[in-house]
Every structure is written in C-alpha cells, then in structure tokens.
C-alpha cells in the first residue's frame, strides 16, 4: 500500500507538470496572433494564461495596428 501511494503521488505530479507545460504552450497561440497584429505579446500571453478563450477571441477580433504592410520589393532593373 505504501508503494502504491508513493507511485500514485509521483504519477500525479508528473501529470500536473505535463498539463502545466501544455497549458503554457497553448497560451502562446493568442499571444502570437495579437503580436502579429501589432499588439503586446506579453500582455496577451498573461491574459491567455488565466482566460484563454477570452484572449483567443480578442486576439482574432482586434484591429491590425502594425500599419500598412510595405509593398513587395520589385526589381528596378533598367538595363
């Protein structure tokens, strides 16, 4: 019985750390979307750690404030 308790505790700690790592990895999703639109990466990352669905919805709904994208570089070869 003692070995089962220690093994059960060890497995629960391993599952906790695995769940925590997955949770942090998933929190990068809204942060990267918001950062690509010119908003704060770390702000959305912290928000998504606590309120993931809200952060994800906000990240996709906010306006792109990074400005107009630069036109594609064209070759001006006049030879």
C-alpha positions in Angstrom: 0.0 0.0 0.0 2.8 2.4 0.8 4.5 1.8 -2.6 1.1 2.5 -4.4 0.7 5.7 -2.5 4.1 7.0 -3.4 3.7 5.8 -7.0 0.3 7.5 -7.2 1.7 10.7 -5.9 4.6 10.5 -8.3 2.3 9.9 -11.3 0.0 12.7 -10.2 3.0 15.1 -10.0 4.1 14.1 -13.5 0.6 14.6 -14.9 0.5 18.0 -13.3 3.7 19.1 -14.8 2.7 17.8 -18.2 -0.6 19.6 -18.0 1.1 22.8 -16.9 3.6 22.6 -19.8 0.8 22.1 -22.3 -1.2 24.9 -20.8 1.7 27.3 -21.2 2.4 26.2 -24.7 -1.3 26.7 -25.7 -1.1 30.2 -24.1 1.3 31.3 -26.8 -1.4 30.9 -29.5 -3.4 34.1 -28.8 -0.2 36.0 -27.9 1.4 35.2 -31.3 -1.8 36.2 -33.1 -2.0 39.5 -31.2 1.7 40.2 -31.8 1.3 39.6 -35.5 -1.3 42.4 -35.4 1.0 44.8 -33.6 -0.3 44.3 -30.0 1.5 43.3 -26.9 2.7 39.7 -27.0 3.3 39.6 -23.2 0.0 41.2 -22.4 -1.9 38.7 -24.4 0.2 35.8 -23.1 -0.5 36.7 -19.5 -4.2 37.2 -20.3 -4.4 33.8 -22.0 -2.8 32.0 -19.1 -5.8 33.0 -17.0 -8.6 33.5 -19.6 -7.6 31.5 -22.7 -11.0 31.6 -24.5 -11.3 35.4 -24.0 -7.7 36.0 -25.1 -8.2 33.9 -28.2 -11.4 35.7 -29.2 -9.9 39.1 -28.5 -6.7 38.3 -30.4 -8.6 37.5 -33.6 -11.0 40.4 -33.2 -8.7 43.3 -32.6 -7.6 45.6 -35.4 -4.2 45.3 -37.0 -2.3 48.3 -35.7 1.0 47.4 -37.2 0.3 49.8 -40.1 0.0 49.0 -43.8 2.4 46.4 -44.9 5.2 47.5 -47.2 4.8 46.9 -50.8 6.6 43.9 -52.2 10.1 44.7 -53.4 10.2 44.9 -57.1 13.3 44.8 -59.3 14.0 48.1 -61.0 16.5 46.8 -63.4 16.6 49.3 -66.2 19.3 47.6 -68.4 
